[in-house]
Amino acid sequence: MLDDHIICFDFTNESFGPLLRLPFDAGRHDCVTLSCVREEKLAVLLTQNEVCPTEFDIWITTKIETGELLWSKFLRVVGTELGCLTADSFFIDEEKKVAMGFEEDYSKTFNIVGENEYFKKLELVERLGRYRNCRAIACSYVPSLVQIKQPASGRKRKQ
C-alpha cells in the first residue's frame, strides 16, 4: 500500500499495474491495514491513531478487476468502552458482521467487535505457557483445493 492507494502487481506479465484508490484519504497519523477475506475479497482497516484506537472503520471490496476496485463500508466502531484492534492484522466475518484481532502487539488479548457495540474479549494467557512475551500476530490462511502433482512412487523426479 502507498498512503491511500494499493500497488498492484500482475504476476502473469511480471509488471506493476495502476495504483488503485482506497475508499478514504488517510491522514498523517492514521494507520491503514489490508486483509484478505476468503479468496476473493479484500478488507481495509483505517484507525484514527496508533495507540489502541477507539474509533476505526473497515471497508470491504465489492468488485475487484484490473484497474478498478469498488468498496463498501463494512463496519464502523466508535467508543471508549469497546476494545481496540492492533493495526498489524485483523480478520472479519461477513456473516456475523464482526472484526477481530489482537488488542496490542505483545498482547494476549484477542478482541471481537461488531455492530451495536458488540464486544467480546478472549484471554489467551493460559494457553501460551512459557511463550508469554512473544509478539502477537494473526494471519489468515485459505486452503487451496488445487492438488500438487506428485511423482509416481519409485520414479525419480526430473531435475
Salt bridges, closest charged atoms under 4 A:
ASP4 OD1 - HIS5 ND1 2.95
ASP4 OD2 - ARG21 NH1 2.90
ASP25 OD1 - ARG21 NH2 2.61
GLU40 OE2 - ARG38 NH2 2.75
GLU55 OE2 - ARG76 NH2 2.92
ASP57 OD1 - LYS73 NZ 3.43
ASP57 OD1 - ARG76 NH1 2.62
GLU68 OE1 - LYS63 NZ 3.15
ASP88 OD2 - ARG135 NH2 2.67
GLU94 OE1 - ARG38 NH1 2.75
GLU94 OE2 - LYS41 NZ 2.87
GLU103 OE1 - LYS121 NZ 3.09
ASP105 OD2 - ARG135 NH2 3.68
